[in-house]
Amino acid sequence: MISKFLSKLKSILFKSAVSPETPLKKEKKSEKSAKTKTKTKTKTKTKAVNSKKNIETLTTLPGVGAKSAKALYEAGFKTTKSVIAAEEKDLLAVSGVGINLVKKLKKLK
């Protein structure tokens, strides 16, 4: 119950803190997807393998498990360096990332 309250509070507090880059990335992805519809299935499999490797790499960070690594990857944090360099508010905006994890990651700077 407390976790639901905290997640709602995070969404309310950080709703305006979401960077304007997110919509731009979605637009770029839609442009790319229109261009890449003719690519073969082997490249799609390669991308899936690469994303799994990147997610596994994110789990090497202290306190980051499989679920939070996947959430970070889907939020746009593809490398450990990008997670470490990210601002606290951006990390807290990711579903499944709490303040304790952010504190652990900030110790790595």
C-alpha positions as a LaTeX table, in Angstrom:
\begin{tabular}{lrrr}
\hline
Residue & $x$ (\AA) & $y$ (\AA) & $z$ (\AA) \\
\hline
Met1 & 0.00 & 0.00 & 0.00 \\
Ile2 & 2.84 & 2.36 & 0.85 \\
Ser3 & 4.62 & 1.49 & $-2.39$ \\
Lys4 & 1.50 & 2.38 & $-4.39$ \\
Phe5 & 1.31 & 5.70 & $-2.57$ \\
Leu6 & 4.99 & 6.41 & $-3.22$ \\
Ser7 & 4.72 & 5.53 & $-6.89$ \\
Lys8 & 1.71 & 7.86 & $-7.29$ \\
Leu9 & 3.58 & 10.57 & $-5.43$ \\
Lys10 & 6.60 & 10.12 & $-7.69$ \\
Ser11 & 4.43 & 10.35 & $-10.78$ \\
Ile12 & 2.80 & 13.54 & $-9.51$ \\
Leu13 & 6.03 & 15.20 & $-8.39$ \\
Phe14 & 8.07 & 14.32 & $-11.43$ \\
Lys15 & 5.39 & 14.68 & $-14.10$ \\
Ser16 & 6.69 & 18.11 & $-15.07$ \\
Ala17 & 10.31 & 17.02 & $-14.52$ \\
Val18 & 10.25 & 14.64 & $-17.48$ \\
Ser19 & 12.66 & 15.98 & $-20.03$ \\
Pro20 & 11.38 & 17.09 & $-23.43$ \\
Glu21 & 13.74 & 14.59 & $-25.04$ \\
Thr22 & 11.32 & 11.72 & $-24.55$ \\
Pro23 & 8.79 & 12.80 & $-27.22$ \\
Leu24 & 11.61 & 13.55 & $-29.62$ \\
Lys25 & 13.02 & 10.07 & $-29.19$ \\
Lys26 & 9.63 & 8.57 & $-29.94$ \\
Glu27 & 9.33 & 10.65 & $-33.09$ \\
Lys28 & 12.77 & 9.58 & $-34.24$ \\
Lys29 & 11.94 & 5.96 & $-33.53$ \\
Ser30 & 8.77 & 6.17 & $-35.61$ \\
Glu31 & 10.76 & 7.67 & $-38.49$ \\
Lys32 & 13.35 & 4.93 & $-38.18$ \\
Ser33 & 10.73 & 2.19 & $-38.00$ \\
Ala34 & 9.20 & 3.40 & $-41.25$ \\
Lys35 & 12.60 & 3.22 & $-42.90$ \\
Thr36 & 13.60 & $-0.14$ & $-41.45$ \\
Lys37 & 10.51 & $-2.19$ & $-42.25$ \\
Thr38 & 12.39 & $-3.86$ & $-45.07$ \\
Lys39 & 15.21 & $-5.19$ & $-42.89$ \\
Thr40 & 15.57 & $-8.93$ & $-42.46$ \\
Lys41 & 14.67 & $-10.99$ & $-39.44$ \\
Thr42 & 18.30 & $-11.72$ & $-38.65$ \\
Lys43 & 18.92 & $-8.08$ & $-37.81$ \\
Thr44 & 15.88 & $-8.11$ & $-35.54$ \\
Lys45 & 17.27 & $-11.13$ & $-33.74$ \\
Thr46 & 20.62 & $-9.39$ & $-33.40$ \\
Lys47 & 18.93 & $-6.37$ & $-31.83$ \\
Ala48 & 17.11 & $-8.64$ & $-29.38$ \\
Val49 & 20.38 & $-10.31$ & $-28.42$ \\
Asn50 & 22.07 & $-6.91$ & $-28.02$ \\
Ser51 & 19.27 & $-5.60$ & $-25.82$ \\
Lys52 & 19.52 & $-8.67$ & $-23.61$ \\
Lys53 & 23.26 & $-8.14$ & $-23.30$ \\
Asn54 & 22.75 & $-4.49$ & $-22.42$ \\
Ile55 & 20.17 & $-5.39$ & $-19.79$ \\
Glu56 & 22.54 & $-7.98$ & $-18.33$ \\
Thr57 & 25.27 & $-5.34$ & $-18.25$ \\
Leu58 & 22.99 & $-3.01$ & $-16.28$ \\
Thr59 & 22.56 & $-5.71$ & $-13.64$ \\
Thr60 & 26.25 & $-5.32$ & $-12.78$ \\
Leu61 & 25.40 & $-2.05$ & $-11.06$ \\
Pro62 & 24.94 & $-2.39$ & $-7.29$ \\
Gly63 & 21.29 & $-2.79$ & $-6.33$ \\
Val64 & 20.08 & $-3.25$ & $-9.90$ \\
Gly65 & 18.28 & $-6.52$ & $-10.51$ \\
Ala66 & 16.73 & $-7.95$ & $-13.65$ \\
Lys67 & 13.45 & $-6.04$ & $-13.35$ \\
Ser68 & 14.98 & $-2.65$ & $-12.62$ \\
Ala69 & 17.62 & $-3.20$ & $-15.35$ \\
Lys70 & 14.87 & $-3.87$ & $-17.89$ \\
Ala71 & 12.95 & $-0.80$ & $-16.72$ \\
Leu72 & 16.08 & 1.36 & $-16.99$ \\
Tyr73 & 16.81 & 0.00 & $-20.47$ \\
Glu74 & 13.29 & 0.67 & $-21.66$ \\
Ala75 & 13.48 & 4.19 & $-20.22$ \\
Gly76 & 16.46 & 4.94 & $-22.44$ \\
Phe77 & 19.41 & 4.16 & $-20.18$ \\
Lys78 & 21.30 & 1.73 & $-22.41$ \\
Thr79 & 24.69 & 1.72 & $-20.65$ \\
Thr80 & 25.97 & 1.74 & $-17.10$ \\
Lys81 & 27.65 & 5.08 & $-17.76$ \\
Ser82 & 24.36 & 6.66 & $-18.76$ \\
Val83 & 22.72 & 5.39 & $-15.55$ \\
Ile84 & 25.55 & 6.69 & $-13.38$ \\
Ala85 & 25.59 & 10.07 & $-15.14$ \\
Ala86 & 21.81 & 10.51 & $-14.98$ \\
Glu87 & 20.18 & 12.97 & $-12.64$ \\
Glu88 & 18.28 & 11.69 & $-9.63$ \\
Lys89 & 14.92 & 12.97 & $-10.85$ \\
Asp90 & 15.33 & 11.14 & $-14.17$ \\
Leu91 & 16.12 & 7.88 & $-12.40$ \\
Leu92 & 13.21 & 8.27 & $-10.00$ \\
Ala93 & 10.88 & 8.77 & $-12.95$ \\
Val94 & 11.60 & 5.18 & $-14.02$ \\
Ser95 & 9.07 & 2.68 & $-12.75$ \\
Gly96 & 10.70 & 0.24 & $-10.36$ \\
Val97 & 13.51 & 2.55 & $-9.30$ \\
Gly98 & 13.36 & 3.88 & $-5.77$ \\
Ile99 & 15.28 & 6.35 & $-3.70$ \\
Asn100 & 17.50 & 3.68 & $-2.13$ \\
Leu101 & 18.67 & 2.48 & $-5.54$ \\
Val102 & 19.33 & 6.04 & $-6.63$ \\
Lys103 & 21.45 & 6.60 & $-3.50$ \\
Lys104 & 23.50 & 3.49 & $-4.29$ \\
Leu105 & 24.04 & 4.61 & $-7.87$ \\
Lys106 & 25.05 & 8.13 & $-6.87$ \\
Lys107 & 27.79 & 6.69 & $-4.64$ \\
Leu108 & 29.44 & 5.40 & $-7.82$ \\
Lys109 & 30.12 & 8.92 & $-9.19$ \\
\hline
\end{tabular}
